[in-house]
Amino acid sequence: MVQFENQYRQIKVKIVYYGPALGGKTTCLQHVHRVTDPQRRSRLYSLNTASDRTLFFDLLSLNLGRIRGYRLAIQLYTVPGQVQYNATRRAVLAGADGVVFVADSQRDQHEANLQSFANLKENLEANGIDPMGQPLVLQYNKRDLANLIPIDELESDLNVAGLPSFPTVAITGDGVMEAFAAITENTLVSLADRLGIDTTGHAIERLKQQTRTALEPFVTASAPPVAADDIKITTPEHPPDETGPLPQETLVREAVRANLAMTDLSSQLELASRQLERKARVTRAIIEFGRLIAHQRDPADVLRLLVKTAVSRLEVQAASVMIVPAAGQLREAVVHGIEHDPLLASVVETTTAAGAVVTAGEPVLIASDLEGKTAGSVQMAVEKAGFASAVAVPLLAQDRLLGLLAVYRGHDRPSLDENDLELASILGATAAMGYSNALAFRQLEDSNIGLESTVDQRTQELKTTLDEVRRLNDELGRLDAIKNGLISRVAAQLNPPVSSLVTAAGALESLRGAAPEKTARFLDIIRKQADALAEVMENVGQAALLVTDPGVAKRHDAPLAEILRRAVAPVRDLAKQLEVEIKVLSPGNLETIACDAAAISTALRAVIKNAVEHNRPGGEVRIEVHRVLRGSEPWIEFKISDTGKGIPEADLDRVFDAFWQGAPGVRGENRGIGLGLMIAKQVVQRHGGRISVARRSPEGTMVSMALPQ
């Protein structure tokens, strides 16, 4: 009976090895286990009886393909051959999807073969399984001994239906994997409709080909030596009899069922343990990658490090990063293992395959399943380039598209899966943040260089006018003071989170392999301090506005809703954390306003953030947009009000000074670097507008920003 395990995203198919006692069933199963799992990633379990044993293991190492996101896995069982263990055989046979009958080729076992084959049919029928419809493969084992039954006679006695049959020598492995490949293929084909596979000829042939490809390396492989810990012995334990004796067959049947359930659970625990180990390795890789990214100041170095890490951690043959330059079209920035990126080279209608992924805006796993379903043009581009699967991840920072990461894996390795997609997404998100920060630092450096160049030029031009020289010197001193103050405050705010990140990463390294709950606190520290770093970077980016051209803003009609969204969205998480509600009220028929949209969004965000940080728990920040007339001229007015403790009257004249933050907020701490209102004032003045700050009654502060239209 096919088992669907949603937790591990896999489908298990059960195959049972059946036959007379001591015919070689156990040896066959041990050979299959050693050949297909040389690293011993799955354990072979044994339920012992007096002179025989029932073996069980999950064959999870084969890449049999995927069906609608689920991977196919095989469970293999043997049954005891002695007559007295019929109840055990019947219990193990329950739910079987395929059977391998292992006959003993020795002449003195002729009658035992016939009795066991008849017993197989009886137990199939007892379990509600049609013997005529059950996939069945015959093995004529022990063909290396003397006094053998001829193959023709075995075929006449056991194979009147013309089933697939194989002469085998289990102790050497001769023919064992061929028989296993045949039963696997026949079983999967017979279960196609229950597995959700289209039963047309094309889909069935695709399923057969995938099975043959997966098993081909093992058919001629030799088995490694048996390890001492390969087999785990599981002995049945019966509770004390409190209600009187039960029939022996009932006792045996229930004991077998209990022990099979226990071994199945143990197998699942081993799978969970391997997944947990993988999660730990991935977490360490992400921490190391984040540490390296945090030290990069060159945007190109960030992209090169992303490609190098993706190739190494995802074990792929090729990768690339495409970026979105000022022109707005994706172009290759870094490539590895390929001359050109397939997604960028493939053009469908009016866009590239890469453009289709970017338009979707979500990470995508590109891999066909056994039904032949693909991701359309994107899948065709990957297959045309000679790859079997790929992952594409848009690089986003604060909802802004920076580029696209794409990785590719060939046909010689298992297809990329959801775990790979998750890791690639995290690497992409981390790199996007580092790339954005590196760009911000580069822009700040360019702004400083531009400022110094401007000052030098003006000084040379106006050196003959003493008053003008003094004015320029005063302006230079003011800007230099702002720059020095900014550098000092940024350094002071960077030091604690960086130190905490390094300490937490070291602690996590020392806790390698520890339980998740022991590492959760340090992961929380890393997450919080990363948020603190992001906030510092945002403040640095805002500070760049202080050294831009102080001339008139370049205005255009911009969507009001988009301006408000860009101003409010980055602050919502902080508001939720501080238990402050944000309300936005604007005229329903006001769609656009004339302004520099990016600058106005930055100014609004700075004011809204101040209002949130200086509010009280349970408080409210209200953003209102009004049309107003000043004389006969139309204006737009933004009113941002809060319910905090307000600014003292004596301090209202200082609110626009650089780095002035006033008294600590309601929670006893100041956030940011004290440039928000100063930036907002400069933006409004460049628009020819007006900004003011006033106390509200009975509590709170009101900031008004008015722009001429």
N, C-alpha and C positions, 0 to 999 in steps of 0.2 A: 504494500500500500504506500503510495507516494506520500512523503512527509514534507510539508512546507514550513520552514523555520523562519518566521519573519524577523526575529531578533538578529539572526546572522545572515539574512538575505540569501538563503540557500535552499535547494530542493534535494532531499535525500531519496535515493532509489535503493531498494533492498534486494540483494542477490544471495541465495542460499546454496551452499555446496552440500550435496546429499549423496548417500551411497552406503554400501555395506561397511561393517566394522573393519578398521585397520586397512581400508582400501586406498588411503593416501589423501583424504580430504584435508586434514590438518596440515600436511606437508605442502599441499597446493596453496593453501591460504597463506602459510608462512612465506612461501616463495613470492607470491604476489605482493605481500606486504614489504618484503625486503627490496624488491626490484623497484616498486613505484614510490617508495618513501625511504631512500637511503639515508636521509638525515634524521630519521626516527622522529618526525614531527607528530605522528599519531601513534598511540600505544596499542598493542595487540593484547586483548583481554581473553581470559580463558576461564570457563566455568567447568570445573573438573567433576567427573563421575568416577566410578570405581576403576574402569579400564579404558575410558575414552573421555573426550572433553569437547565442549562447545566453544568455539572460538568466535571472536567478534572484533571488528575494527572499522573505523570510518576512513575511507580512502578519499582524502581531501586534497591531495597534491596534484590531481589530474586537472588540466584545463579543458573540460568538456564543453565549454561555452556557457552563455548566459541566456536566460529567457526572461524578458521583461524585468531586468534588473536582478534576477536571482541566478546564482551560479549552481551548476549541477554537481552533486557529490554522490559517491557510491558507498553503501554499507554492505560489508561482506560478513557472512556467517557460515559456520559449519554445524553439523548436527552429529550426535553420537550414533554409531551404527548398530550397537547391540540391540537385540530384540526387546529386552526389558526396558529400554529407554524410549519407547514409542511416544509416551506423553511429552517427553522433552522435545522430540523431533516435531511433533505436531505443534507445540507452543512456538518453537523457533520458526517454523514454516509459515505461521500466521502473518498475513500481510506481505508475503514475498512477491516481488515484481518479476523475478527471473530465477531459474534454477540451473545449476550445473550438476549433472549426475556423474559421479566418479565411480566407474566400475573397476573391479579388481580383475586383471587379465589372467590370473593364475587358474589353472584347470580346476583345482579343488575348490574354487570360489564360484563356480558356475551357478550353483543353486542359490548361494547367498546374493548374487547379483539379481537374479530373477525375483527373489522374495523382496529385496530392498526396492526394486523398481516398482513392484506392485504396491508396496507399502507407501511409496511416494505418491502414487495416484490416489490411494485411499485417504492419506492425510491432506492432500490438496482439496479433495472433495469435502472432507470434514471441516476445512477452513473456509468453505464457500468459494473455492477457486476452481475454475474449469480446467481440467488437465489438458484438454485439447487446445485451449486458447492461451495456455501459459508458455512464455518463452522458455525453451529448454535446449541445453547443449550437452552432449555426451563426451566424457573423457574415458578412454580405455587405458587405464594406468598400469604401471609396473611392466612396461614392454621391454625392460632390460633383463627380465628374469627368464628362467628355463620353464619348460612344461606349460606353455601359454595357450590360451584359447585363440584360435585364428580370428583375425579382424572380421572376416566374412561371417563367421559363426556368431560373433558378438553383435554384428549388424542385424543378422537374421533374428536373434533373440530379443534385442532391445530396441532396435531402430526401424521398426516397420513403418513409421511415419516419415522417414527420410530426413531426420533432424541433423543439424551440423554435428559432426563427430571428429574427435582428434585422438590419435595414439599419443600417450604422454609417459614421461618418466619424472615423477614429482620431485624425487630427491636431487635430480640435476636440473630440473626446470624445463626439460624438453617438452614442447607443445603446450605447456601450462598457460603461458601468456597469450598464445594464439586462441585457446579455448576461452580465456577470460575476455579477450577482445571481441570474440563472436557473441558471447552472451550479453556483454555490455551494449553492443550495437543493436542486437535484436530486442533487448529489453527497452531501450530508449525509443526505438521505432514503434514498438507495440504500445508505449505509453504516450505517444505524441499528442493524442486528443486530450488526455488528462493533464498533460504538461502545458496545454495552451498553445501548441504549435499547429499551424495550418497543415492539414493532412494532404495538401496537394503534393504532386511529385517533386516539385522544385524544393519545397520546404523539407520534405523527408530526405531528399538527397543531400541537402545542406547539413542536416543533422548527422547523416551517416559519415559524410566527409569530415566533419568536425571531430567525430568520435575516432575515426581512423587516424587523423592527424595527431590527436592527443595520445593515442596508444602506440603508435608506430615506433617511437624511441624505446619502448619497453619490451616489444615483442622479441627482439633478439638480444636484449640486455642480459648480462649475467648478474646473479644475485650476490650482494656482499655477504660476508660471514654473519652468522647469527650472533647478536649481542645478548649478554646475560640478562639485560633489563628489557628485552624486546617484549616479553610476555608477562602480563600482570595476572597472577592467579587470584581468582575470586571464589571463595568457598561459601556455599549457601549456609545461612544461619536461620533455624526455625525457632519461633517463639514457643514457650511452654504451652503444652496442650491443656487448656482450661475447660474445654467443652466436650471432651471425649475424642477418640480417634477418628480421623478422616480417612476416606479411601486413599490408598497409596497413589493412584493416578492423579487425584486432585492435589495431593501434597506436592508431587513432582511438578505438575503443571504450574501451580502457583509459585513454587520456588524458582522455576525457570523464568517465569514472567518477572518476578521481583528482581532477580539478578540481571536479566537483560535490561530492565529499566535502570538499574543501578549503573551498569557499565555504560549505557547510553548517556546517563547524566554525567558520569565521569569524563566521557569523551567531550561533552559539551563544556565542562569546566576547563578541560585542557585547551579547547578552542578559545574560550573566553580569556584564559591566561595568556595565550599567544597574542590575542588582540590587545590586551592590556599592556603587554610588553611593547608591542608596536606603538601604541599610543604614547608610552613613555619615551621611546626613541624619537618619535615625531615631535613631542613637546621639547625635548632637549635640542633637537635640530632647529626648531622655531626660535627658541631662546637664543641660541648661538647666532642664528641669522639676524635676529633683531639687534643683538649686541654689535655685530659687524656693521649693519646698516646705520646704526645710531652714530657711528664715527665717520661716515662718509659725508664729504662736503661737495664732491663733484657729482652732478647728476649722472654723467656717463658711467662713473664707477659703480653707482647704485645699480644700473641696468646690467652691467657686466656681472656683478656679484649675483644678481637674481638669476641670470641664465646659468651660471656655473653651479649654483646651489640646486636649481631645479633639475638639471641634468644628473647631478650626483644623487640627490635624495629620491627622485622619482625613477631612477634607473632607465632613462630614455636615451635614444640615439640622437635625437635632434631637438632643438628648441630655438625660439626666437622671441624678441621683444620688439613690438611695433609701437611707435609713439605718435601723438597727435601734435604736430607743430602748429605755428600760427596760421598756416594755410588751411588747417582743419581736416586734411586728408591723412589717413594712416600711412606711415612709411617705416621701413625697417631701420632699427637702431643697432641691434646686436643679433647675430645669427650664429648658431653652432650646429655643425653636422650636416648642413644643407646650404645650397648656394642661394636660394631664395625661398621665402616662406610660402608653402602651398596655399594657405588661406588668402594671402595677398595676391598671389599670381592667378588664382582662379576667379574669373569674372562671370557672374550670372546676371543676365539682363542689365540693370543699370548700376549694380554694386558688386563688390568683391565678397567672397565668402567670409573674410575677416570683418567686413562692414556689416554683414548679416548678424554675426555674433555680437558686435558692438551695439547694434540696434536693439537686439534682445536685452542687453544690459545685465545678463546673468552668466555665471560660469557654466560651461557646457561640456559634458562628456561625449566624445564622438567615438562610438564603437557599435558595430552591427551585432545583432543577436542571432540566435539559431533560426528565427523566423525570417531573417533577411531584412528586418526593418532597419532603416538608416536615418541619419539626420539630414537627408536631402542633399542639396548642393554642397554643404559643408562636408558631409561624409564622402561624397564623390571626389572632392578636392584632396582629401586625405588619402583615399585609396589610389587615386591617380598618381600621387607622389610616391607610392610604394610602401605606405605605412598601414598598419592594421588598426590602430586606435590613436586618439589624441585627446588633449584637454586644452581648452581655451578659456582664459580668465581675463575679463576687462579690468584694467587698473584704474581704480577710482579713489579720489581723495576729496572729501567734503562734497560728494555728489558731482564732482567734476571729472570728466573722462581724461585720463592722461595717456592711455595706450592699451595694449593687449599683449598678454603672455600666452604663448602657444608651445606645447611640448608634444613630441611624437614618438611612438613606440612601434617597432617593426613586428613582423610575423613570427620571429624566433622567440618571442617572449609572451607571457600571458597579457591579455588586453588590460589597459588601464581601467580602473574601477572607481567606485564612489569614494573609497579611502584616498586614492590618488587625487581625485577631484578636490576633496576637502583640503589636503595638504597644499596643493597648488593654489587654492583660493587664499589660504592663510599667508603663504609666501608672497602672493601677488598683493594682498592688502598691506602687508608689512612694507614691501618694497615701494608701493605707491605712496605711503606716508613718508618714507625716507626720501624718495625722489622729490616729492612736493617740498619737503623741508630743505633739501639741497638747492632747489630752485629759488626758494625764499632767501636763503643765505647768499646765493649768487646775485639775486636782485638787490639785496641790501648792500653788498659789496659794490655792485655797479652804481647804485645810487650814491654811495659815499664817494666813489671815484668821480662820478659826474658832478657832485657838489664841489669837491675840491677843484676840479677843472674850471667850473663856473666862477668860483671865488677868485682863482688866479687870473682868469681872463678879465673880470670886472676890475680887479685891482690894477692891472696894467692899463686898462682903458681910462680909468678915473683917477690915476695917481696924481694928476695935476691939480685936482680939487680936493683940498684937505678935508673939508666937511664930508665929502662923499667917501673918502678913504676911511674916515672915522666911522661913518655909518656902516660901511662894509665890514670893518673890523668888529664893530659891535654885533652885527648880524652873524658873522662867523663865530664869534665867541658864544653867542646864544645857541646856535646850532651845534657847536662843539660840546657845549655843556649838556645839551639834550642827548647828543650821541654818547658822551661819556657816561651820563646817567643811565642811558638805555643799556649800554654794555655792562655796567656795574650791576644793574638790576637783573638783566638776563642771566649773567653769570651766577648771581646769588640764587635765582630761582632754578637754574639748571642743576646746581650742585646737589641739593637734597634728593631729587628724583633719580639722578644718575647714580649717586652713591647707593640709594636704596635698591635700584635695579641690579647693580653689580653684586651687592650683598645677597639679595634674594636669589640671583642666578647661582651664586656660589653655594648657597644653602641647598638649592634644588640639586645641584651636582652631587653634593655630599649625601643627598637622600635618594640617589639613584636606586630604583627598584623598590622604594618604599611604597606603602599603601597610599592611594590617592588622597585620603583625608589628611595625611601628614604633609602633603605638598600643596594642599588647597590654599593655605594662608599665604604662602610665598607667591603663588600664582595671582592671588588677589592683590598683593603688594605690587607685583609687576604691572598688572592691569591698571591700578590706580596711578602709579607713577608714570606709566606711558601716557595716560590721559593728561597728567600734569605737564609732561613734555609737549604734548600736542597743543595745550593751552599756551605755553610759552612761545611755541612756534607761531601760533595765530597772532599773539601780541606783537611779535617781531614783524610779521607780514603787515599788520596794521600800521606799525611805526614807519614803514616805508612811505606812507602817504605824507609824512611830515616833510620829506625832502623832495617831493615831486614839484613840478612846475606850479608856482602859486597863482598862475594866470586864471583866466575864465575857464570854467569847466566846459568840456565838449558834450553838449546835450543832444539827446535824441529821444524819440517816443519809446518808452519802455513799459512793459506790462507791470501794472501796480502789484498784481497778485504775486508775480515772480520776485519782485523786489522785497515784498513782505516775507515771502517764504525763505529767501536767502538770508534775511535778517533774523528770522525767528527760529528756523530749523536748528542751527548749531547750538542754540541756547536751551532747547526744550529739555534735553537730558539733565542739564544743570538745574533747571527749574523744578523738574520732577524730584531730583535728589534733595533740593532744599525745601520741598513742599510748597512751591509757589505756583499759582495758576496764571497762565498767560492768556489774555483775551485780545482779539483783534477785531476792530469795528471800522468798516470802510463803506463808502457809498456803493450801492450795487451797480450803478450805471457809470462808475468811474473805472475805465479799463486801462488807460495809459496815462503817464505823466512825462513831462519833458525834463530829463536829467541825465547825469552820468550814473547809470544804474549800479555799476559795481561800487562806486564811491559812496553813493547814498545807502546801499545795503550795508556797507562796512560801518558807516556812521551810525545808522539805526541799530545795528547789532551791538556796537559799543555802548550805546545809551541803554538798550534793553538789558544787556548783561549787568551793567551797574545797578539797574532797578531790581533785578532778580537777587543779586548778591547782597544788597543792603535791605532786603525785605525781611519780613518775619515769617516763621512757619505758619502756613495757612493763609498767607497774604496773597495779594493779587497785583499783577502788572497789566495795565490796560494800554493798548496802542490804538489811538483814534486817528482817522484820516478825514480831514474836512476841506471843502472848497470855501475859500474866503475871497472877499474883494477888498483891496487896499486902494481907495479912490475908485478908479475905473479899471484897475488892473487885476486880472485873476491870479490867485496864489493857491498853493497847496500847503496845508499845515498838518504836521505830524505832532500829536500830543502823546507823550509817554509818561504815565503816572504810576506811582507805586504806593503801597501802604506801609512803608517802613517808618523808622523813627524820624526821618527827615534830616535836612542839613540846617545847622544853626544859622541864624541870620548873619552872624558875624563872619561866617565862612563862605557866604554866597559869592563874594567877589573873587574868591580863590579857586573856584571849581574848574576854571579853564586853564590853570597853571599846569605846566609839565610836572608829572610825577606826584601831584598832590592827590592824596587819597582820603583825607579827613580822618575822623574817628573810625575805629574798627566797626565792621558790620554787626548786625544783631547777634551773630554767632561768635563774635569776639575775634574775627580775623579779617584781613584784607587780602583780596585776590587780585591778580593782574599786576600791572606796573604803573598805573596812574596816568595813562595817555588817552583814555577813551574819549572824554569830553573835549580834550584839546584837539584830537583828530576830528571829532564831529564838528567842532566850530570851524576848523579850516575847510572841511568839505562844504559846509553850508555857505561860508563866505565866498568860496570859489564859484558857487551858483548864484551869487548876488543875493543870498537870503539872509535870514536872521535866526539866531538861536538864543534862548533864554532859559534860566533855571529859577524856580520859585518854590517856596514851601507851600504845601497843601494844608488845608484845615479839615479835620483836626490833626491829621498825621500824614506823613509821606512827602514826596517830592514830585514836581511836575516839570518836565523838560519839553519845550516847544521848539520845533524846527520848521520854519516857513520858507518856501521856495517860490520864486516868481515863475509864472507860466507864460 
